């Protein structure tokens, strides 16, 4: 065991397994093309038959082979992990975590905020106590987030069991399943099955949905912005209806509404304790809404804008 060294270079091969048992300060891990493990800070490193075990007494900076498998047990400060192809596991980070340009990530607990960018195979998280901001990821599976959740450009499913803040999801190429959201849920351009079991606030959905069964339940209002002519079969229960869609076969009585457009392949059931507002959506203009300066106005402004923009 080596201890209290400023830095150490280890010929580790192209795909070593690296265990960071503890880091008492901030942790930065960056993948690189060399088959070399470079460790800087106050640390102990031990080579075992399973891989390299590292304990950091203060801040740690690591360069690791890009194909490494990384297992991080505990970080007392913030953690940043970038440019790795191999699987990455984080047990507990007491500060914030930034993940960029990775393969697959599994996380138990982040006590601060979590930013994920370019995690191609997806992110699985038990708990985030702050906000979660994700962009260009393979998928997102989340047990609980105690702050706000913002995700854009997800290539697969988004499954969220519990969200205490607002949920903003845009451009998801897979199913969206939300169990309980304590505030508002904003969904835009979802290309998969949608099920929001319970939102304490409002639910806003922008864009058509694919064929199949979809459901939205809100204690507040539900607002649908649906492209004219896109197939829809709607059944709804709400306190009041404000319908500006050219629905056919409309039936409305006793707080229930049904109607359809086109073939009705997308079957949507809505339950709102407040109002159901149905609006037409302009495909050309609305397609670009939210990608520029007006992000903040549309209710889709993600958390951590300043931090995230650097990555």
Number of C-alpha atoms within 10 A of each C-alpha: 9 10 13 13 13 10 14 14 12 13 12 20 15 17 18 22 23 22 20 21 15 21 25 18 18 21 26 17 20 18 23 18 13 16 20 20 22 19 23 18 19 19 24 16 19 13 13 8 6 10 15 18 19 22 20 25 16 17 20 25 18 19 21 30 28 22 22 23 19 23 18 22 17 20 28 18 19 22 27 17 20 23 22 26 20 19 17 22 17 21 17 19 27 19 19 22 25 19 23 22 20 25 21 20 21 17 19 17 19 27 19 19 24 26 23 25 20 21 26 19 17 23 23 18 20 16 18 27 20 20 25 24 21 26 19 20 26 22 26 22 17 21 16 19 28 20 18 23 24 21 26 20 19 25 20 19 22 25 19 22 16 18 26 20 18 25 26 22 24 20 18 25 19 19 19 22 20 22 15 18 27 18 20 24 28 20 21 21 18 24 20 21 19 23 19 20 16 23 26 18 20 25 27 20 21 21 22 22 25 17 18 14 16 21 19 22 24 27 20 21 24 28 19 21 20 21 19 19 16 17 20 24 22 20 19 20 22 22 15 17 18 11 14 11 20 14 19 12 10 13 11 14 8 9 12 16 19 18 18 23 20 14 12 17 17 22 18 22 17 20 23 24 18 18 21 27 18 19 18 17 18 13 13 8 8 13 14 10 13 17 10 8 8 13 13 11 10 10 15 23 15 22 21 15 11 8 10 17 7 6 14
